[in-house]
Every structure is written in structure tokens, then in C-alpha cells.
Amino acid sequence: MTINYQVVMDILTSQLGSKCVTNDPVRRFAWSTDASYFRIVPEIVVHADTIEQVKITLNVARAHNVPVTFRAAGTSLSGQAIGEGILLILGHDGFRTIEISEDKSSISLGAAVIGSDANAALKPFNKKIGPDPATLASAQVGGMVANNASGMCCGTAQNSYQTIKSAKLMLADGTELDTGCPHSKAAFSQSHSMLLAALTDLSKLTQNNPTLSARIRKKFSIKNTTGYSINSLVDFSDPFDIINHLIVGSEGTLAFVNEITYHTVEEAQFKASAMAVFFNMEDAASSIPLIKGDSVAAAELLDWASIKSVTGKTGMPEWLSQLPEGSAILLIESRANDSQTLDSYTNDVIQKIAHIKTERPIEFSKDPAVFGQYWAMRSGLFPIIGGARPKGTSVIIEDVAFELEHLASAAADLTALFHKHGYPEGVIYGHALAGNFHFIITPTFASQGDIDRFHAFMQDVADMVINKYDGSMKAEHGTGRAVAPFVEMEWGSDAYTLMKQIKQIFDPSGLLNPGVILNNDAQVHVKNIKPCPVVDDFVDKCIECGFCEKTCPTSALNFSPRQRIAVLREIERLEQSGDKKAAAEMRASSKYDVIDTCAACQLCTIACPVDNSMGQLVRKLRTPYITTTEQKVLDFQAKHFGAVNQVISTGFDILGILHKVTGDTITNSLMNAGRMITKEVPYWNPDFPKGGKVAKPSPHKPGQQTVLYFPACGGRTFGPTPKDPDNRTLPEVVITLLERAGYNVIIPDNTRHLCCGQMWESKGDFKNADAKRDELIDALSKLSDNGKVPVVVDALSCTYRTLTGNPKVAITDLVEFMHDNLLPNMTITKKSNVTLHQGCSARKMKLEPKQQAIADACAKHVVLPAGITCCGYAGEKGLYKPEINASALRNIKKLIPAETKEGYYANRMCEVGLTQHSGISYRHLAYLLEECTR
């Protein structure tokens, strides 16, 4: 039956609203990728924030026989978070409940809760959730459950299967089930008695088949996410227990996961790690069965290729270069709740492998600074390899598992396959205690020959893993499409028949994530492979992992860097294929989402494992859009910035007076009319500040140290907002504070003219941007007598950009200067409650701890609104694209307690946006310190 997707789109839009649903070609394409090597473009994308929206979507899908794919954070590696038909994505605000039981033994989590946020909530109680995948800081709980994600420490004992307590689900027919609620189970028993009976029969059939039961138990004695969790059929008899555990690892093919309740696990308080360096892989692998037990919480194995890939890289031990060829490293961590037990554990490990010769003595360290370097080597493998790969290549991470006694020979066989199939860059590392190897290759998929080579490689891997070692083709990354063709090969026909029956019981119409886990197409793992054309050095290393999405201020508005890069790659692919018309159309239709609304805050670079800089690329992409007239205006502004800056300040004073006389409606209408003439007129905001001014310091006092203070554009252009309790501008407050602390203050005579160049760079005018920055550096150098006088700048973003010019004099941000030089020497009277913004510039400059210290010193209680990273104001962009700021701060008001009436940061433009959307005054931390030291 042919599906009329326009009809489906119209119905969904009418029932869900246009904000939740799109069939826009650019946005559909942007969501066609996850962290895997596949690309499948959906017909419709739905962002759901409520279970009712999910139900409506499923009802419409059933009525029109439309397939539905569920997606959480999209960090999956096997292609299970993309699909044809409807792609239903967890929204940016819903499914985020966190409820901890009174005795802290369990935690209930909405499907969109990020794993690390769950652990942050549990940390005060020395608890955590069991699963600990490498994507914990980005992956959402719904996806972690759907994939039965595990990690370095949880193994098979504390993964989702072992620690799930109950689940709230929605089946394909729209029925809701809470496996932890007796009333829900009773109702389900009435409405779905046949489903429960079918599961009970399957369980009995399986348990009464000794051969099959034994095979299932053996297969799940090591990590295994190939196929469904059919161990539930032998582990449980109650059909609700079976459902609970079948959902784990089902990858969205059986039901929608609304909420999960986990049993919590203990978080050990004492830790120690050792780096055991062996002369060969065989010795390293042979030590693993010996140390497995209570004494070891984690053991990560790195082969010689892994060691070579990180040798000489930043942060890596220098002695790696001295290791003999063929060496292998085993990173070992022991954990305990008291120091004595930890010592006994580490001694136990050393004694158990003392007979195996090592390249250097095995020594455990309890110092986080020391063992942090060990684990940095392990965590650095993926980004280092991904970042160093040749342009135009993909990066593929597969994971397999073996019984421990086969690890050494399996590693040798896998290495041989790398060389046989032309992937000499392949490396092996992994969770040794669980027999789990990850391997990375960086193939090219530019031709059918490349794809055929990868297919032959995977066939040989399957033959080796399954037929030679009876291992797992997928240990923890989920089956997806990547190993769907090998499920029956690994499990055999009886177990595979069970899996098909399970799918039929839950989803008889086959609408939920079709093609994932079970797939009759033996070639599915080499179809729909996404190309990786060369776009720009700023983003060519992107592996589309999605780590950026949590921090990006525009993720909820439209795109994150991952989606922007996916679109840019498609435009480039179209260009290279010769379809210039299609490329031009996509470039034009994607401009708003890709270029215009990127805040260019570069928080994505901090989160990115391969150090991409979407912000810098977007600024570069804006350059061609500058018209001749606009360039002349930019040139004029740069040349006469002192006058321009004064006019802007005066203009905001006039605007404030106009607003007082005419009110919001007329002022807004006048601003709208002005924008029809020039886009330099901003959108109206009732919280717009007055114009700022540059204050004059007091006459110098003999015997006092002098400081050169540069008031950045924001603080001298924009004064207090209507919500601010203090009518002084930032320069006035800073001068007062510095003089109170015993400093003579000087400021540049031509302060109004000087600028770091940020406003030009954000538009893509790098020539003027760098010229203004260099002009500022030169002026500060001369005025400070080449650095003999300390130089302080009062806006984090301005300081940051100025420092990119590599000035020869030391330039310090005011936050750092207050923390290091003022805070220790001033008497402070604390306030009661304040809120603090830790924005993008603070994070880029790593000044969050000093910001926090200032706030803690000045207030009894400091609130950090959860999930608020970049405010989205992006310098002056908040004036012209206010939707970015509104989206980034859409939740801030409800995150601030009612008793908190004032907020602080260290960038005036950000503070204006924070004030508008929080409903309270946000000002520079200097105001707080000045008030508390009066």
C-alpha cells in the first residue's frame, strides 16, 4: 500500500501543532543521521515532549500503516536511531523527570534524562545508576535501556538488564503499561491477556528445551546485545518480568519507553588505578582471568596499535615512545568504600599477576591527577584516531565479545583481518573483564569497491567471532542494522525463531523501527551508508556522535552542530556530484538553520571529542553573504567606532525615554517599522538597558599599585535595565571596586573607539575583526608599559577574543582578577540567595570555578540553573535573532527559586538576555563583590 505522507503530515500537524512536526526537506535530512555510519532520511520528523504526543503519533501511524522509529539522543552506533517513515524524537523539555526513592535504593527516570544527570542527582547519596557507557554525558536513559548499554565498569552485573526495576511503556497499539504498578498490570492483564499468554508460552517452551536454555545462558555469560534479550525467557516466568527485561536491548522495536526505574548501585568512595605494561598481547590477556573478581572494578586493554596512536599526543605519558614494539597495556582500577579494603584489593591484584613479566613495575596510585592521566589515554583513543583520520573517511567503532580465554588469540585474528582487508590503521581496545573488544577502523566509502571491501571484512569478522570463538557480534552497542544480517548466524535458527515470535507478539504490524535487529536483507549493513565529503578543516573530523547536542543553545530551536554539519556535507556531496542546482537550493533553504541561527558560542568544541569548531566555520560561512553595502557599513563602523559606540549608547537612552512616553505597543511598532528600512534595528525588548557610559577614575594616590582597566563594549554601551536595582554602569562599579581595594585605575582615553573585534567576527568580517583586536592589543600594550601595569578586561567574551591575538602582555579577565587579587584581601558581608550563570565564555576560559568561588564568598546560597549553558544571546545576535536567546533560556524562570531575586555573570549582553527571560536582574559579578565589600 502506497503511503500518502502529505495526508499523514496534515493530520499530525492538526493534532500536534506545527512546532512539533516537520516534513521540511532540509530538516528531514538533518535528522537522517545518528552516530552510526548509516543515513536514512525520514519522511516526517516529530518532536514529542509528552506521552500523549507519542500516542497520537502512533495512532496516526497505525491508521496509515506508517513505520515509526524512536530516537533519544542519537548516540547509537549501529543505525537503530534512524529510519524511514516517521522519526519520533524525544523533545527537549519532556520525559525528564528524576525521582529518587526515599531509601535511595531506586531512581525513576524519564526517557530523555541524560545518564550523567541521573548520576549527579544520586551523587549526594553515594549512589549511581548501573550502566556507565562512554556516552554517559550525552546518552539519554531511553536509549541506554533500548540498547542495554553498559560500559567500562558495569560489565554484565550492573547493566540495564540486571538493574531495571520497572518500566512505563507504550505499546504499538497505544496501550500504556507500568510494570511497577499493580493497577496498571491488572488492567493490562484484562486488555492484553493473549499477549501475556503468548509470552508465558514462549518462556515455558524455552525453559523446557535444555539445549536452547543452555545456549542462551552461555551466550549471555559474556556481554551480548545481538538480537533480543531472550535470556528473559529463561530467567523469569512472570510475563511482566519478561516484558521488563525484553524491553532492555529491544532498540525501539517492541514499545516506546516512557520512564525507567533502576535499582541504584553503590558509588565507591576510594579508588586506585595502575597501568600494567606487558611485553605482548598474550601476556596482557592471560592476566585478565587471574584478576577478575572483587578486587578489580575495571580493566581496559590496549593493543600495540592503540598505544602507537596516542604516543606523543598532548597529555599522554612521554615514556610511551620508549616501549618495545608489540607491547600491550592493561589499565586496572580498584574501588572500595574504605582505604584498608582498597589497599587489600590492590595488593591482591599485584600478587595474582606477579609471575607475569611486565615492562615496568605495577604500581597503583590513589592520586586522581596521576591515574587521571592513565584513563585519559584510554578515553583519548577514540578522539585521537577520529581526529587524525584522513579527510573524507568515516570512523567506525564495532564491538565484539569473547570468553576470556580467547582474548589473546581473538585479538591476533582481528589484527590479521585489518591487514587482510586494507585497514592497517585498525586498533583494538576494550573492557577486558567482560571479554569485550572495541575496534576502530577508518574506511572510505567513496566507491562500490570500498563498500564491497567493508562487506568482505565484516563477513570475515563474523566468521571469526561466531564460528571460531562462539562470541558476540555486538557486545554493548546494540544490533541495529550493523549486525542484523548476522543475528541468526550467531544464535541459530531456534533462538532466531524465538526472536521473530517476540517481535510478532509486540508489534504484529511491524511498524516499530522495522529493519532493526531482525532483517532478512543480508546486505542491509552495507546499504544506506552515509558519505563523508570534505567540507572544511573546521568540521571534517566530525564523526556525528552527537556529544555537542547537550550543550548547543539552538538544539531545541532547530539544529545542533551535528545537524548543521550533516546538511553542509550533503550540499558538498551534491556539488561534487555535479548537481549544482540541488546544491544551491539546499544551501539557500538551509541558511536560516545552518548559518543564521548558530550562536557560534563554541561550546560544541568543548564537548566535541575531535575538537571541531562549528562556531568558527559558521562565521567563515557568513563572509560570502556580506553585501558590498554591508561591507562599507562595517568598514565605517570599524574606522569610526568611537562615534558609533557613543551613538548606540545615546540611542538606547532615547529609546528608553520613548518607551516611557509611548509604552510597549507603540515602541514595538516603531522598531518593527525601522527594521523594514534596515536590519540594523533590533527587536523590541522591554528589558532593554539604558545607554552606558565610561566613568572617570579618581586622582591617583601615591604608593598604590596601578591597574589598567579596559571597559569592554557591552558594559560601556549598555547600562542598567529596568529590573536592575543599581543605576550605575559597569565601569562605574568596577572603578569603585578597584579603588576600594587600593588600586589606582587608568583607562584608555580612546576607550569608546577600542574593541576586541567580536562584533565583526560574528558577521564573518575577519579583516576588520582582527584589525580591531590588534589595535586594542597595541593600545593596551603601550598604556601598560609593555605589561608592567596589570591589564584587566571586564567581559569574558572580549577577554577571550583578545587573547586569541596572542598579546605579548598579560591580559586578565576581571573575574580572574577579582578572584585572585581582590577576594582574599577584602572583608565580605554575605547576601542570602543569588543565582549564577556559567556561560560559554566562562567555560571556554575555564573560569567557572573562580566564578563559583566569588559567588560562594558573597552569598550563603548560590543557585546554578540546571542545563543552562550558553544563553544564546551571542553578542549582538540576541538583538536581531531573539528566538535563539528565547529558546536557550526557555526554562530558566522555573529553575530559579522564588526567593532568589538577583543573578550574576560576567558579560553584559548575556546579562540582558538572562534578565529578560528569568524575570530577575542579572549583572556582572563585580556588582555583587562591590556590594558585599562596602
URCOR-V69971 format. One record per run of one state. SS is the DSSP state (a for helix, b for strand, c for the rest). FROM is the first residue (numbers start at 1). TO is the last residue. If there is no record, write none. Layout:
ss=SS from=FROM to=TO
ss=SS from=FROM to=TO
This chain:
ss=c from=1 to=4
ss=a from=5 to=16
ss=c from=17 to=20
ss=b from=21 to=22
ss=c from=23 to=24
ss=a from=25 to=30
ss=c from=31 to=32
ss=b from=33 to=33
ss=c from=34 to=37
ss=b from=38 to=39
ss=c from=40 to=43
ss=b from=44 to=48
ss=c from=49 to=50
ss=a from=51 to=64
ss=c from=65 to=67
ss=b from=68 to=71
ss=c from=72 to=85
ss=b from=86 to=90
ss=c from=91 to=97
ss=b from=98 to=100
ss=c from=101 to=105
ss=b from=106 to=110
ss=c from=111 to=113
ss=b from=114 to=114
ss=a from=115 to=125
ss=c from=126 to=126
ss=b from=127 to=128
ss=c from=129 to=131
ss=b from=132 to=132
ss=c from=133 to=139
ss=b from=140 to=140
ss=a from=141 to=147
ss=c from=148 to=150
ss=b from=151 to=151
ss=c from=152 to=159
ss=a from=160 to=163
ss=b from=164 to=171
ss=c from=172 to=175
ss=b from=176 to=178
ss=c from=179 to=181
ss=a from=182 to=191
ss=c from=192 to=192
ss=a from=193 to=207
ss=c from=208 to=209
ss=a from=210 to=219
ss=c from=220 to=231
ss=a from=232 to=235
ss=c from=236 to=238
ss=a from=239 to=247
ss=c from=248 to=254
ss=b from=255 to=263
ss=c from=264 to=264
ss=b from=265 to=266
ss=c from=267 to=269
ss=b from=270 to=278
ss=c from=279 to=280
ss=a from=281 to=291
ss=c from=292 to=297
ss=b from=298 to=302
ss=c from=303 to=303
ss=a from=304 to=310
ss=c from=311 to=317
ss=a from=318 to=322
ss=c from=323 to=327
ss=b from=328 to=336
ss=c from=337 to=338
ss=a from=339 to=352
ss=c from=353 to=357
ss=b from=358 to=358
ss=c from=359 to=363
ss=b from=364 to=365
ss=c from=366 to=367
ss=a from=368 to=388
ss=c from=389 to=395
ss=b from=396 to=401
ss=c from=402 to=403
ss=a from=404 to=420
ss=c from=421 to=426
ss=b from=427 to=431
ss=a from=432 to=434
ss=c from=435 to=435
ss=b from=436 to=441
ss=c from=442 to=447
ss=a from=448 to=468
ss=c from=469 to=471
ss=b from=472 to=472
ss=c from=473 to=483
ss=a from=484 to=491
ss=c from=492 to=492
ss=a from=493 to=506
ss=c from=507 to=511
ss=b from=512 to=512
ss=c from=513 to=523
ss=a from=524 to=526
ss=c from=527 to=528
ss=b from=529 to=529
ss=c from=530 to=560
ss=a from=561 to=577
ss=c from=578 to=579
ss=a from=580 to=589
ss=c from=590 to=590
ss=a from=591 to=596
ss=c from=597 to=602
ss=a from=603 to=607
ss=c from=608 to=613
ss=a from=614 to=625
ss=c from=626 to=627
ss=a from=628 to=639
ss=c from=640 to=640
ss=a from=641 to=677
ss=c from=678 to=690
ss=b from=691 to=691
ss=c from=692 to=704
ss=b from=705 to=710
ss=c from=711 to=712
ss=a from=713 to=717
ss=b from=718 to=718
ss=c from=719 to=729
ss=a from=730 to=740
ss=c from=741 to=742
ss=b from=743 to=746
ss=c from=747 to=750
ss=a from=751 to=753
ss=c from=754 to=757
ss=a from=758 to=761
ss=c from=762 to=765
ss=a from=766 to=783
ss=c from=784 to=789
ss=b from=790 to=793
ss=c from=794 to=795
ss=a from=796 to=803
ss=c from=804 to=810
ss=b from=811 to=813
ss=a from=814 to=825
ss=c from=826 to=830
ss=b from=831 to=836
ss=c from=837 to=839
ss=a from=840 to=844
ss=c from=845 to=847
ss=a from=848 to=858
ss=b from=859 to=863
ss=c from=864 to=876
ss=a from=877 to=880
ss=c from=881 to=881
ss=a from=882 to=888
ss=c from=889 to=891
ss=a from=892 to=895
ss=c from=896 to=901
ss=b from=902 to=905
ss=c from=906 to=907
ss=a from=908 to=918
ss=c from=919 to=920
ss=b from=921 to=924
ss=a from=925 to=932
ss=c from=933 to=934
